[in-house]
């Protein structure tokens, strides 16, 4: 998977589109509108198109009238690097932003995590499509920098710092509104021609309730304003991030938004109480995730209705995708991790009802959009993906990729249709930290992104911490049987390792023994700690060492003991 010269990799249709030069008006410009709808932390099993049991009629329609991709993946499994790839078409590990180079200086092993941002040269989808004649809009969650943590960081940039214990009063609401307007300007500086109703990252207290209506209202406004010219809308909902119950609770707070408290509820979607009545009538429990799934679906429906109302739906590519899975977030496991729901609808250009089994990735979205737009892409634009346009006819094109590459903190992986190999390699600094960690600290120190909670969700899989992992995913989709140490699969292991090495070399950074140098280190230096961490019980941020009991276990045992004693006394 070598870095590609973009101008050689796009379809021939681009050249034909550009041959006529600039378009005088929409009547001469038949390029498709493009909507990228990114949902947050959504697993495939939550959608009917993938066999889930949910009330999602609009996404069901998208699946019937478009394509369903079963082998769609993201290259990283936390928000920031995945969203970076959706905005640029390149791996987060190739980022040359100042934030990433500060965290991982050139010549050192990379650490793709919450440490990348859009580069200052505006080599991103919004900027390039804007220069190619598209109106480009950004709505909703961003979470791709800049790095703003301490009060002085806010002050330096002209933002207002909001403490976590701030009251939901008028002053706090004014601060939220001020910061949201700042991010509109920021996105326009990054090349988007229009931006509105933005969440800088995850929702912030005290106004940390989801408001899908608020972001959808902005999306509908953008579509209406730009119906007479080709447009690109990058829409990112905050759903379905967070606990299932929070989605239902948020529905009772229509005035809470990313810009503080609204004067009146946002418009354009189905009334929330009506959605809840429909869920109840169909037997779905809103407190068990269905409020969020159906709320996301209703946003999709609102946009599709607007497109149909304006008569532009047939020539609009509508892409629905998640930034990563939830249950295996921050791992490189496929199921509920890297493998995500992805559907596309474009009546004028996509075969309806087709289900694709080809390997695709979030890095492919931007080159696809550039291809369809006939974009003038700067020769210095670094890109890793390839246009998906050849798949839209329902046929596998010759020479389609044979594998995908993944990266997450200390881990790297490659996956074919049948096999998966993951390597976990710590830097010299991380090895020293691991060796001096207490047993309670090991899960955090040895997780891919240096966190417990989301960082150790993958530890539900017994192979999560293994330095070398080989799986026959064709029959072992959940990657439960690690074949890396099995002599029978030695040749397959070496083939997958060589495949990974080629990808790592193209990224021009050291990694373990694959690409020596810098602070990279070979495996086998924390075997003692590895054996121990695999025995530790990890439940989100709760760590239970071998031979001890969790409070829940202790309580259950006490309860059972009391029940036995009661039965004896009654005999």
N, C-alpha and C positions, 0 to 999 in steps of 0.2 A: 504494500500500500504506500507507494512513494508519493511524495508531494507532486502535484500536477500543475502543469501550465494550463490555467483555466481556459484561455482562448482556444486551446486545442481540444479541450474535453467537452465543451458544450455542443449541443446538437446543431445540425446544419440549418435548422429553422431560424436561428439567431441571425446568421449572416443574411438570410433572405429578408428578414424583418428590417435589418439595418440598411439594406441596400438602397432603399428609397430616401434615406436621410431623415430629417425631422418631420414630424406630423403637424399639420396646420391645425387640426381640430379632431375631436373624438370621432367624427364621422369617417375619417381616414385611418384612425388608429384602432385596429382590432386586437391589440394585445390584451390579454386577460387581466382583470382585476385579481388581486391576491389577498386572501385573508389567512393569516396564521393564528390559530386559536390554541394557546398553550394553557393547559390545566396543570395544577400543582399537586404532586405526590399521588397521582391517580394510578391505581393498578388495573390491569386488563379485566380482572374478574368482576369489576364494578359495572361493566357495560354489556348490554344484550348482544352486541355484534360479536363478542368474544365468549358467549355462552353464559354471561352473568344474568342474575335475576334482579333487574332494576327497571324503573319507569323512565325510559329515555327515548321517547318517540321521535324526537328530532334527529338524534344520532342514529337511530334505526333507519330513518329515511336517508341520511347521508350514506350509510352503508349500502342500502339498496340501490341508490342512484349514483354511487361512486365506487371507490375501491377500498377494501380492507387489507391492511398490511399485517400479516401475522408474524413476520420476522423483522419488525422495526425495533431499533435499539437507540439508546443514548450512549454517548462515549464516557460520560461521568454521571454519578448518581447523587449529587447534591445540587441545589438550585443554581449557584453561581456559575460553575464551569459548564453545566449543561446549557444554561441560557446564553452564555457567551458563545458557545458553538452554534446555537440557533440564530444568533445575530451576525456571526462572521463566516460560518462555514469551515472553521478550522478547530482543531483540538485545543482545549484550554492549555495543554502542555506546550503548545507552540506560541502562546501569548508573548508578546514583547511589550506589554504595558508596563509602566513604571511600577505599579503595585506588584506585579508578578516578578519582575526582575529584582525588586527589593527583597521579596520573600525568598526567591531562588535565583541568586546571581548567575549570570552566564558562566558556563563551565562547571556548574554544580548540578546535582541530581534534582530534577523537577519535583514539584509537590502540588499537583493540581487540586485545588480545594476552594475555599472561600477567599481566594487571593488573586482573582483576575478581574479586570475591568476593560471597557472598550478603550482601544488605543487612541491617542491624540490625532493620528493621521486620518481618522474617520474611514478606515477600511472596514466598513460594515454595511449591512444590507440597506439600511435606511438612507445612508449618504449616497451610495452608488445608484440606487433606484431613483432617488430624487434628481440626480444629475442626468438620468436617462429618461426624464419626462414623466415620472410617476409622482403623484401626491403620496407622501409616506406619513403614516400616522402611528403613534405609539400610545397605548392605553393599558392601564393596570399595573401589575407588579413588575418591577425592574430587577433589582437585586444583583446588578453586575457593576458594582462600584458607583461612585468613588468610596474609598475607605474613610468613613466618618464615625468615630467612636466616642471620643472624649469631648467635653464641652468646648475646649479651645478649637477643635477641628470644625465644629459647627460655626463658631464665631469667625474663624478665618475665611470661611466660604460664604458668609452672609446668611447662614441658616440659624434657626432658633433651636437651642437645645431643650429637649423635653424630658425631664426625669421620669423614671419608671413609676414613681408614686404620685405623678401629677394628678390633680383633680380634673374631672370632666367639665370644666367651667368655660366661660367665654374666652378667657385669656389663653387657655390651652388650645381651644378651638382655633383661635386666631393664629397661634404658632403653627398648628397643623396646616392651616390654609396657606400661610406664608411659605412653608417648606414645600408644599405641593406645587405651588406656582414656580418655585425655584427649580424643581425637577422638570417642569415643562420647558423652561429655558435651557436647562442642561441637555435635554434630549434633542432640542433643536440645534444646539451647538455641536452635537454629535452627528448631525446630518439629517435628522428627520424634519420634514417640513411642517409637522403638526403634532402636538402632544397634549393630552388632557387626562385628568383623573388618574394620577399615578400614585402607586404605593412604592416608596423607595426600596423596600425589602419586604420582610414579613411584617404583618400588622403590629402596630405599636400601641401600648397602653397609653391612656385609658380608652382610646377609640379603636380597640382591637377586635371589633366584630366584622365579619364578612359583609360586604354589600355589593353583590353581583349586579344589582339594578343600577348602581351608581357608575360602575365601569361600563356596563352595557349601554347605558344612555349616551356616554361619550362615543362609543363605537358607532352607534346608530347616527349620531350627529356627523361624524366623519364621513360615513358612507353617503349620507344625504348631500353633504356639501360637495363631494367629489364625484358624483355620479356621472358627470359629463366628461371625465378624463380617467385614464387608467390610474388605479390607486393600489397601494400596498398598506394593509393594516396589520400591525403587530400587536395582537391582543393577548394579554396575560391575566387570567383570573387568579384571585387568591385561593379559590377553592381547588382541591379539597384538602388543603393543608390544615393540620391540627386534629384534635379529637373529633370523632363523629358527632358527639352531642353538641359541639360548638357550632356546627353548621345549622342545626335546628334552632339553637338559642339565638343565633345571629338574625334569624328571620323575624324575630320580635323587635328588632332595633333598626327600622328603616332609615332613621336620620343619622346613624353613625357611619362615617366614611373616612377615607384616607385624607380628607381635607377638614377633619373635625366634624362638628354637628351641622347637618344641613338644615336649611330653612323649611324645606318640603321634600317629600319622598321623590326619588328619581323615577322617571317614567320609561315605558317602552317594553316592559316584560309583563308576564302574567302576574296578577295579584298574588301575593305570597300566601294569603289564606286560602285562595282558590287552589294553589298548588298542594297545600297541605290537605285540603278536602279530597283532591284527586288521589293522593297517596293513600289516604285512609280508605277510600272507596275500593282501591285496588289491593288493599291488605298489606301495604308496605309500612314499616315502622320508621318514621322520620328520625328518631333518636339513634337508629342503628345505621346511619350512613345515607339513607335514601333521601333525606332532605337535601344533602349536598349534591348527590348524583343528579337528582332531578332539577335542582337549581342551575347547575352547569348546563344541563341539556336545554333548559328554557332560554339561557343566554344564546346558545347556538340557534334555537328556534327563532328568537327575536331578530337575529341578523339575517337568517335565511328568508324570513317573511319580508324584511326590508328590501332585500335584493330582488325578490319576486315582485314586490309592489312597484319598484323602480324599473322593472323589466331588464335587469342586468344580471340576474342569477345564472343564466346559461353560460355566460362568459366570465364567470368568477371562479377561480380555483380556491376552494375552501379547504384548508388543512386543519385537522384536529389531532393534537398530540399532547402527551404528558411530558413534563420535564424529567421525570424518573418515577420509579415505583415508590411505594411507601413502606411495605413490610420489610423489604431488604434494602432500604435506603443506605447510602454510604458504603455499600459493598460493591463487588463486581459480579455478584450472582445474577443470573439471567431472570428467573421468575420473580416478579414483584420488585425487580431492581433495575437492570439495564433494558430488559425487554418491555416495551411500553405500547399502549394502544395508539394506533395511528390510522386515520381514515382521511380520504381525499375525495372531494366531489367537484367536478368541472364538466357539466353536460356537453360542452362543445369539444372537449379534449380528452376525456377519460371514459373508458369503457365501463358502463354501469354494471354493477353486480359482480365485478371481478374480485377474487381474493388472491392476493400475491403472497408467495412463500419466499421471495427473494430477500437477501440480506440488504437492509437499508439502515441508515443512521441519521441522527440529527444534523451531522455535518453536511448532509446532502440537500438540506432544505434551501440554503442560500444559493448554491449553484443552480438548483432547479429554477428558482425565481429569476436569477440572472438570465438563464437560458430563455425562459418564456418571455421575458421583458426585452430581449435583445439588448441587454445592458452593455454599455461601454465600460468594461472593467479595466482598471489600471493594471499595467503589466506587473507592477510591484505588489499587487494584492496577493497575499499568501492564502491558499485555500487547500483543504484536504478532501472535501467531499466531491461528489460527481452528480450531474443532473439525473434526476429520476424520470425525466421525460420519456426515455426509451421504454419504460415499463408501463406507460399509460395505455398502450394498445392491448395489454393483456398477454404479451409474449415476452419470454426471457431473451434479451438481446445477447448477441455473441460477445464474449469477453467480459461478461459481468463479473464483479468482484467475487473472490472465493472465500474471503474472511473479513472480519471486522476487528478493530483495535479498540481497547478500553484503557482508561487511566483513572485512578482515584487515590490521591495522597501517596502512600507507599506502595500501592499495588498497580500492576499492569496485566493486561490479559489480551488474548486473541481467541476468536471463536469462528469456527466454520459451521456449516449446517449440521455437522455430526459431532464435532469435538470442541472442547474448550480447555484452554490452559491459562492459569493465573499464576503470576509470580509476585510474592511479597518481599520487598528488599528494603531494609532500613539503611539510612545513612549512618556514617560514623558517629555523628552527634546523637542520633536517635538510639543507637546501640549503647552508648555510654549512659543515656538517660534510662533506658530499659534496665540495665544492669544495676543501677543504684535505686531503682523503684522498689517500694514495698509491695507485697503481694496484692494489697488493695488497689494499688496504683497501676498494676500491670495491664488490666483491660484498656485503660485509657492510653497508656504509653504504647501499646502494641496494636491499637486499632488503626485503620488506614488513615484516618484524619485527626488522630490525637484527641478524641472525645469519647466519653461514654454517652449513653442515650442514643441519639441517632447514629453515632459513630460505631456502636457495637450491636446494632440490630442484626447484622449479618452473623453474629456469633451464635444465633439459633441454629445455624448450620455448623456441624462439628468440625468442618474443614476450614472454617473462616480464617483462622490464624496460621494455617500451614504455609510454609514458605514456597512450596511447589504444589500445585493442584492440577490434576488432569482428570477430565470427566468425559464420558461418552454421552453427551447431552441428547443424542437421538433417542436413547432409551432411559437416560437418567436426567430428566429435565431439571430436577431440583438439586442436582450436583451433590448427591449424598455419598457416593462411593468414589473416593479419591484413588486413582490408579497410578499416581506418580511414582510410587515405590514398587510397583508390580513389574518384575522383569519381563513379563509377557508383552508389556506395552512400552518398553524402552525405546523402540524405534519410533513409535508414534509420539512419545514425549519429546524426542530430539527434533522431530519434524516441526512440532508446534513451537518449541523453543527457538528454532531457527527462523520461523515465521515472525515471532515476536521480535527477535533481534533486528530483522530488516526494518520493521516499523520504528523501533527505537532509534536506530541509526539515522533515519530520515528526520527525526525530531531534534537531532544535534545536541543531545544532552546525555550525560552518563546515566547509567542505571545498573546497579549491582555489578555482577560479573559479565553481563551482556555487553555493556558499553563501559569499560573501566574508565576511571578518572575522577577528578574532583573529590567530592566527599562520598562517592559511591563505595559500597562494601559488599563482599560476597556473602552468601548465606551461611548458616551453620554456627553463628557466633552467639546466639541467644537460645540455644537448645534447651537449657535448664528452665529458663523463663517460659519458653513455648510450652513445655510439658506441663508446667504449673497453670498457666493461664487457660489451658484447655480443660482443666478440672474445676475452674471457678464458675460458679453460677452467676449469670449476668441477667438481670431483669431491668431494662432501661438503665437507670443510674444506680440501682441497688446491686451491690457486690456482696456475694456470700462465698466465703472461702471454704475449701473442702473440710468436712468434719464439723461444720457449724450449721445452725438452722436459721432460716429467715424468720422474721416475726410471724409471717402468715403460716409457715409450717408449724411453728411452735404453738400458735393459737389453735390450729386444726387438731394437733395432737392433744392439747389440753381438752378441747371440746369432745374428742372421741373418748378420752379417758373418763370425763364426767358422764358421758352417755353410758359407758360400760358400768360405771359405779351405780348409776341410777337403775339400770336394768337388774343388777345384782340385788339392790335393796328391795325391788319390787317382786323378786322371786320368793 
